[in-house]
Amino acid sequence: MSTIEESVKKINDFYSFKPGADIYKKEFGYYAVDKWREQGYLKKEDEIDDYQSYFEELFHLDKNAVAGLGSLGWDVAEFYPKYDEEILEDRGECELVQDTSGRGVLYFKGRRQGYMPQYITHPVKDMKTWEENVKWRLNPNDPHRKILADKQAAEAAKGQAIGKIVRQWSIGGYMYLRSLMGPEDLLYKFYDEPELIHSCMESWLALADYITAYHQQSVSIDELFLGEDICYKTGSLIAPDMIREFLFPYYQQLIENMRRRNKKPLHLYIDTDGYCNCVIDLYKELGMTHISPLEVASGCDVVEIAKQYPDLLLEGGIDKRILADSKDAIAREVERIMSYMKPRGGYIPTCDHGVPEEVPFENYVYYRELMSHY
């Protein structure tokens, strides 16, 4: 298990594209953990004092070398106050629940995780519902936000002092709008109510600019992360012209303001599911330097992307289906990818969208042992 000093060196080598450097070892996420515990491969959390260290040692992972700044959401808008969670309707095996983001969500009774819930309603239906019910929940000046920002900035400053990368996390514009209106209604709103879209994005920018400016009083931010999820299996969910019209002006203003306030260069990290190849050039116009998770089932090949974009930092690209196959298949794929990517630099291998239940524990341990040699 690496020390924090070794982990910090590895992640800084990643950002500097150091050829042949030891890779920074992390994972995108785990959906298989509960099953592995049931099968007796993993100890329960209440059996271990430091479960994170247990995980790192078991799977040959590095210490966390990123100091994260939040307060701007991830896959839903960052409301304060949030909506109250309440059961709206009993539907037999399922129940319709208002979640803390104001959405009506259909869940199995007694279960909130481990499957994809069905989103029935969303809080923004028109300009009236936006202004009366939602917009004020994104007020940058709410005292609660300052308290949280103070705490996060203080922790990030400690991390920066030992060389950690300081990353500002934020929900991206498309995912933010989708959380407000739903994926289908949003597509109509781009055409039918563009003034509503712009009003929502103005609030997104106001909050993001306020929080980042507040954080930058205490730390210099290395990277802005946008959780965008703007692609699906075969391409972008909205057209390039729509991205330029409804998203980019707000991104450009935020990035310009952050760079003006910053004391070092600012990386731009875009996280999008699906087939991302079609938007790489577009987001590079914006200044993107870093992308993930490169989903293989959607047609992304990390080696081909690396050859086409030698200046792009890459994360992901390990096919979850191969991890569920055989050890021979895993070894072949790891060799194919790492024989090119390690000499290149600027790559962190992870499962392309979390480790699913279909991956046997023995396969995953084998994969991590192979990666430990790099």
N, C-alpha and C positions, 0 to 999 in steps of 0.2 A: 504494500500500500504506500502510495507516494506521500510526501510531506506537502504542506501548503506551499512551501518555497518551490518545490519541484513542479507542482501544479501551476503556480503562477508563471513560472518560466515557460512551461509548455503552451499555455494559452497566449502568452505574449509572442512566442515563436509562431503560433498560428496566425495571429494578426499581422505579423511582419513577413509572412510567406517564406519563412526560413526553410530552404530545401533540405530534405532528409531529417528534419528535427523529429524528436519523439512526439507522437500524436497525443493530444489531450483526450483522455478517455472519459466519455460520459454516455448517457443514454437519453433518448427522446422522451421515454416514459414507459410505464409497465401496466398492461392490462391483464397480465398473467399471474400477478403476485398472489391473489387470493387462491387461485387454483393450485399454485405451487405450495402454498401453506397447507391447503387441504391434503395434498399428497405427501406432506411431511418433509419437503425439501427445505422449507424456510421456517425459521423460528417466528413466533408471534411477537408483535411489537412490545407487549407487556413482559416479555421474557428477557429483553435486552435493554440495558440502560442507554446505550448510544446506538440506535438502530441505523443511523446514517453511516457510521463507521463500519458497522457489521456488513452493510450492503456494499460499501466500497471495497472492503477486503474480499468479500465473497466473489464479487464480479470484476475485480481488478480495475476499479474506477478511480479517477483522480478526485482530489478534494475540489470543492466548489471554488473556482477562481474568478467568479463574476459577482460583483456587488450590484444587486438589482435595485432600481428605483421604480416604484409602482405609482399608484394613485390615478392612473389613466385607463384602467380597464385592460381586459385581455380578449375575451370573446363576447362580452356584453358591455354596454355603456356604463361608465362609472358614476352611478347615481348616488347622491346623498341629499336627503335620506332615501334609502331604498324602499321599495314597495314592501308591504307586509305579506309574508307567505301565508296563504290560506287555501283551504279546500273549497272549490267552487261548486263541484258536482260529483256525486257518486255514480260511477258507471260500471258497477259490478266488479270485475277483476281489476278495473282501472279507476283512477280518480283524476278529475281535472283540477289542477292546482294553479293558483296565481303565484308565480315565483317572484323573487326579489327584484327582477328586472321588469315586472309588469306584464309578463307574457302568460297566457293560458297554456299550460303544459300538461299533456296526458301521460301519467306515470302508471306503472303497475303498483298496486297497493303495497305499501311497506318496502318498496324498493325505489331508490333514486339514482342508482348507478349500475354500471355493468351492461347497459344497453343504450340504444339511441331513442330518447323520448320523442314524442310527437308534439310539435308546437302548433297550437290551434289558433291562438290570437296573439296580437302584439299591441303595444300601448299607443303607437302613433298611427292614426287612421286618416288624419287630415290636419290642416293648420290649427284648427280649434283644439283638438286633443293634444297636439304638440305643445301649444302655448299654455294651455290650462293645466295639463296633467304631468308634463314631462320636462319641458325646458328648464324650469326652475330647479329641478333636481341636478342640473349640471352647473349650478352657480359656482364659479371659481372662488368666491369670497366666503364661502361657508366656513366657519371656524374649525369644523371637524377636519377639513382638508389640510389646514395649516398644521394642526397637531400631528397628523399622520406624516405629512411631508417633512416636518422637523425630525421625527424619529427615523425615517428612512434615510434622510440626508446624513444624519449623524453616523448611522451604520455604514453607509457607503463611503464616507470620509475615512473611517477606520480601514475599510477594505482597500481603498485607493492608496493609503499610506504604506501598505505592504505589497503593492503592485497589482492588485486585482483590477480587472476591467470593470469600469462603471457603465452599466447599461440602463438606459431609461426605457421601460416597457410601456407600450401603449396599444390600445386597440386601433386598428387601421380604419380608414374611412368606410370602406365597403362593409366590413364586418360590423362596424358601429351602426350604419344605416340598416343593415339586415336585422340587427337585434331590436331596432326600433319599430320596423315595419313588416318584417318577414320577407323571405327571399322572393316570393311571387309578387306581392303587392309593391315591393320596392321597384321592380322592373317597370311596372305601370307608372309609378310616381315620377320616374326619370322623365317620362314623356308628358304626363298629364299635369304634374304639379312640381315643375323644376324649382319654383320659388321655395317650396317646402324643403326640398333637398338642400338648397343653399342655406336656408335658415338653420337646419340641423348641423350642417358642416361649419357654419360660423360659430355655433356653440362648441362644437368639437375643438376648433382652433383656439377659441378663447380659453377653454379649460386647459388644453395641452400647453399653450404658451405660458399661462400663469404658473402651472405646476413646474414646468421645466425651468422657467426663470427663477422660481423660488429655490429649486434644488441647486441650480447653478451658482447661487450665492455661497454654497458650502462646498461644492465639488465641481470638477471639470468632467463633463460627460464624454466617455469614449465612443458611445454608440447609441443611436436611437433605433429601437426595435418597433416595427409595426406589424401587429397580428392582422394580416390582410385577408387570407383565405379567399382570394379572388378568382381562383381557378378550380375547375372540376376535371373530370377524367380526360376530356379531349380539348380543353382550351379555357379561355377566360370567360367568366360569367357575365361580363358586360364588355362592350366594344371599346377598343383603344380610344376612340374619340370621346366616349363617355367618361373614361378614366381621366383623360386630360381636362375635360370640362368641369366635372363635379368633384374630383379628388385632388388633382395635382395643384391647383392654385392654393389650397389650404396647406398641403404638404410643403410646398415651396416656401410659403411664408413662415411656417414653423421652423423649417430647417435653416432658413436665412437668419431668423432671430436667434436660434440656438447657436449657430456658428459665430455670430457677432458677439455673443456673450461668453463663448467658450475660450479656453486657453490652449486648446490642442485641436488637431483635426478631428472631425466627427464622422464616424462610420454610419451607414444607413443599412439596417438589417430588415429584409422583408421575409416574413413567414407566410407562405401560401401553400395550400394543398393542391393536389391535382397536377395537371400538365403545365408546368411553369415555363417551359421553353418559349412559349409564345409571348410572354410578357417581360422576359429578361431585358431585351433591348429597350423596351418602354421604360422600365424602372431604372435602368442605367442612365437614361436621360435625366432622371430625377436625382441621380447620384448614388444609387444603390451599389454597395460594395460587398454584400453578404446575403446569402439566400439559403433557405431550408424549406421543407425536409426532403425534396427531390423524390417524389413517390414513384417507385419503379413500375407499379401496376398501371400507372397513367402514362407511361412512355418516357419517363425521365431516366437518363443514364448518366451517372455522375462523371464517368470518365469522358464521355463525349462532350458534356457541358464544360468540363475543365479544359478540354482541348480548344473549344470554341471561345471560351472566356478565361484566358490565363490570369487575369487580374481579379477574378471574382472569388471571394471566400465562400466555401461550400460546407454545408452540414447535411448529414442524412445519407440517402442513397443506398442503404443496405436493405435488400429485398426481404420483407417479413416472411414471404412465402418460402424463400430458400431456407430461412432459419427454422421453418417447420418441416423441411424436407429431410435430408440426410447429412451426416457429418462430411461425407465426401463432397456433396454439393456446396456445403458451407465453405469448405477449404478452397474449392475451385473459385468461388465468387470472391472470397477475401483476397486471394492471390491476384485475381484479375484486376480488382480495384486498387489494392494497396501497392502493387508493383508500379503503378503509374502515379498514384496520388501522393505517396510518401515522398518520393524525390521531388515532386512539384511543390509540396507545401500548401498551406492555406486550406487544409481539409480536416474536418472532425467527423469521423464515421459514426453514424447512429442508425438504428432501425428507422425506416422511412416514415413511420407514423406510430410509434409505440410498439411494444412487444405484445402481440395478441396471445390469447389463451391457447391457440393451436400450436404454439412453439413449446416443445418439450423442454423441461428444465435442463436435462443433460445436453441438449443441443445448444441452448443458450450459454451454458457454462463453457462448452467447447468453443463457441464463437468468441467469447470474451478472453479465453486463454490464447486463442490465435491472435487477437488484437493486442494482447499484452506484449507480444514480440515486436510490435511496431512503435 
